[in-house]
């Protein structure tokens, strides 16, 4: 994780100008010049040069303690970027001793601690940074990242939301909150944040990758492939991106393309157990069993705790008529992970081969509860003549015209008379949803519906708050366009309709503009006609695809005003 973005680096260089513009000795002027030179080098990516310039600035023995602390902090950032974590920690520790009220040094030391895996210690530093600077969006963002690493996604989402309220244009915070929502089993809500992040920063490979993972969760494999292709265009040497796309191709039932991606990943990183396991499964699906077994053996040697590798070997043994051996591999996989959908899919395959039909059905359904879009588990149940989505009616959650069911552990609403119109009812925690209102638009927006529902309770700064969500539904297309948080506590989003668009001012400070219907006038082009025809012909119009444009509303230009403090420059708040 970079501890100082280019924007913050630019602000930092301005802050240095302010500090060093005061009367100074010749030595002090030299130190100020070197510090500015270092900040400029850091901004353009010349990190080694920045370290040298900061070191020269620190040779001035007359530097005030707060100035020395600021320069030490900046050199620590540069050392951290170079992977010199011990040197970075030494710089940050010295800075803390000299200037214990300097919030950025705690934030930056925390980032280095996170890089070293010292998450709890990092959180302590971030807590201190927030106490010193309550408007420090970066510290909230980084604390959220740390909480997510500890498996505390609800708390992480709260911190990301705080960061977003302070800096609504932060693509990193929106991506982070999306990942926290995804960890809570709320992929549609996560997709909303990922789209926002990409609208702000289309060159973020991390945002494209995160959106692909959410798309995979809801079964939009082609969308996932498209997102990952964009991410790969930005980072072509990132093996993990090729592995992710290989998995998307797998679930899209495009084995040849999956193999190409796994092969490419292994060219980049020959020691990737994940790529070896993925390629092995693809090979096994093409009946190349010996090659697949060799890949799985290599994957397990590299990573003896790869649950996928054991699961895929179990399926391989089942395919080669050795289900008893496969059962042993499943048991090994379960000791490693009890929440991996591939493990339960392989378990079901082995159990079915052993004649244990009821156990197999339960295993396949467990795989689908963990990943509702798991096409292999769905196909296995279909081949057994069993419904892949076990539905349980929830009449208390329904309303007139709508049916609510619980399927594979998740809630969904179906529009009566339009069985293909399915709306996922994502909730916070273990709450049961409750439909509240259904509105269908007319005019230009004919066929667009808004389904509002109670979605549980989330933790907020003032305590638990109830939330409501609105699903924007394109009824003719049987498609959920977006899932929007509408109300949290006593705060409510504001919706403004204009022709084919809606502008939503959200409770977290983010403003979205959704294009629901294209109302742009289209000119009918005339086809050239030979002189002998003497008449004009018109081309036949093919149906045009509806595009739901998703973009951030541009910020209104504001009057520039002089910064009140250095914190205004550094934090942008």
Beta strands, then each sheet from edge to edge (+ up, - down):
strand 1: 391-393
strand 2: 402-407
strand 3: 410-415
strand 4: 418-424
strand 5: 434-440
strand 6: 448-460
strand 7: 463-474
strand 8: 479-488
strand 9: 491-492
strand 10: 494-498
strand 11: 501-505
strand 12: 511-515
strand 13: 526-527
strand 14: 537-538
strand 15: 549-552
sheet 1: 1+ 2- 3+ 4-
sheet 2: 5+ 6- 7+ 8- 9+
sheet 3: 10+ 11- 12+ 15-
sheet 4: 13+ 14-
end
